Amino acid sequence: MAGGRKFSRNNSSSNQQLPVRGPVESLIYWRDVKKSGIVFGAGLITLLAISCCSVISVFAYLSLAILSGTIAFRIYKSVMQAIQKTSDGHPFKEYLDYDLTLSQDKVQHIAGVAVAHVNGFVAEMRRLFLVEDLVDSIKFGVILCVMTYIGAWFNGMTLVIMAFVSLFTLPKVYENNKQSIDTYLDLARSKVADVTEKIKAAIPLGTKKPIAAESDKDK
């Protein structure tokens, strides 16, 4: 009994250590395996179907399948209620009563976040294309070169499917191996930082002059 109580305490404490996450985070971290599996499977099948057929066809067939299922289920429940003489009501009443409207504050918040991201993206692109920092622009050019090879190997839909699969796999892998992955990431960051500093020292374009040097020049 004592061992059982000890196990239950350890189990509850481990569950308390899990961070509280939103619905999206719960899905990609597989907190509920059934829900995550349904969303992942349905999303992957939809993306694979879009890669083979047009978006309009996939949307039409998928909507038709869902509509056929809901109509059949509604008829089935109505027949069962008539036979059993029950008054359960509409089978989808819970979902029909669910409030899907967006409040004005929520819309303004989403718009504000979107505008902030767009402004940050535009400012970053201007900084990189107009070579405010030479090293950063060179690194951006290398990334663009890599993207040209990726674009030659994969089409856009394949990249979307790979991104979707990565969304449901990489966060969980990182969570289970956080310590070892962080160690290698810190090592890689330090190496990249060292190389960047050496490049900036070799190509001192766009760097500001030291204040001490400017003061000596003024003297």
Secondary structure as GFF3:
##gff-version 3
##sequence-region A 1 219
A	DSSP	alpha_helix	2	16	.	.	.	ID=ss1
A	DSSP	alpha_helix	23	28	.	.	.	ID=ss2
A	DSSP	alpha_helix	33	52	.	.	.	ID=ss3
A	DSSP	alpha_helix	55	84	.	.	.	ID=ss4
A	DSSP	alpha_helix	93	96	.	.	.	ID=ss5
A	DSSP	alpha_helix	104	129	.	.	.	ID=ss6
A	DSSP	alpha_helix	134	153	.	.	.	ID=ss7
A	DSSP	alpha_helix	156	176	.	.	.	ID=ss8
A	DSSP	alpha_helix	178	202	.	.	.	ID=ss9
A	DSSP	alpha_helix	211	218	.	.	.	ID=ss10
###
